[in-house]
Amino acid sequence: MSMEHVTFEKRNSIGILTINRPKAFNALNSDVLRELCEASDMIEADADVRVLVVTGAGKAFVAGADIAEMSELSAQEAKEFCMKGQAALSRLEGLEIPVIAAINGYALGGGCELALCCDIRLASEKAKMGQPETGLGITPGFGGTQRLPRVIGVPYAMQLILTGAQIDAQEAKRIGLVNEVYPAEKLMDKTLEMANRIVENAPVAIRQAKAAIRQRTGRRLSQELEYEADAFASCFNTNDQKMAMRAFVNKEKRDEFKGE
């Protein structure tokens, strides 16, 4: 697969999709989102791939959406960017085959949302997870307000999103955000071990089981993502968003939020 920011390899019946933008900690910009959609199309068309592993190159899984790209967007442009992200992640989530996230490092904001689209989440001991968007004057926009409560329940989702806190891998496991935690050097081996265990089972049964579970957990998700996109976009009409993102991009300390 010839793409700039996403790589794909096959190991027998297991596909490995890697977000490969390490200098930017694999931040999700428009190009990465487009390539994720293209990769999902290609993987869906390949009947030999029976389990997909998603991971990140370098020290991060995905550190978030690209703040530099978002910082100067208008509300309408922000909604369009939000919907690109939602579409790319929903496309990955919609694959018939099981998808396992191998969370090798930072999975923040859009990175946490990418992990939430996967069916199983396995984390390195070095992983850090969270939804820090409110500290940048915005809401989660790639499905976090909808998928996070579905995975860990409303109280913990409220806590993570409203505080913007980062949590370590063991805390993520305790609240049900990840399935297992492994030493960093063993993460990929353990992920492939689980993927191979799934491959040993009946392919049609695996696809049908995933579909049945997703049908239960994904009810009305598409309509609720529309509400999230509107909420995300509305934040780009505020001075708080502009101030916080400019400070982030310029590596400066942000001022206090003023609620305007």
Stockholm file with secondary structure:
# STOCKHOLM 1.0

chainA/1-260         MSMEHVTFEKRNSIGILTINRPKAFNALNSDVLRELCEASDMIEADADVRVLVVTGAGKAFVAGADIAEMSELSAQEAKEFCMKGQAALSRLEGLEIPVIAAINGYALGGGCELALCCDIRLASEKAKMGQPETGLGITPGFGGTQRLPRVIGVPYAMQLILTGAQIDAQEAKRIGLVNEVYPAEKLMDKTLEMANRIVENAPVAIRQAKAAIRQRTGRRLSQELEYEADAFASCFNTNDQKMAMRAFVNKEKRDEFKGE
#=GR chainA/1-260 SS CCCSSEEEEEETTEEEEEECCGGGTTCBCHHHHHHHHHHHHHHHHCTTCCEEEEEESTTEEECCBCHHHHTTCCHHHHHHHHHHHHHHHHHHHTCSSCEEEEECSEEETHHHHHHHTSSEEEEETTCEEECCGGGGTSCCCSSHHHHHHHHHCHHHHHHHHHHCCEEEHHHHHHTTSCSEEECGGGHHHHHHHHHHHHHTSCHHHHHHHHHHHHHHHTTTHHHHHHHHHHHHHHGGGSHHHHHHHHHHHTTCCCCCCCCC
#=GC SS_cons         CCCSSEEEEEETTEEEEEECCGGGTTCBCHHHHHHHHHHHHHHHHCTTCCEEEEEESTTEEECCBCHHHHTTCCHHHHHHHHHHHHHHHHHHHTCSSCEEEEECSEEETHHHHHHHTSSEEEEETTCEEECCGGGGTSCCCSSHHHHHHHHHCHHHHHHHHHHCCEEEHHHHHHTTSCSEEECGGGHHHHHHHHHHHHHTSCHHHHHHHHHHHHHHHTTTHHHHHHHHHHHHHHGGGSHHHHHHHHHHHTTCCCCCCCCC
//
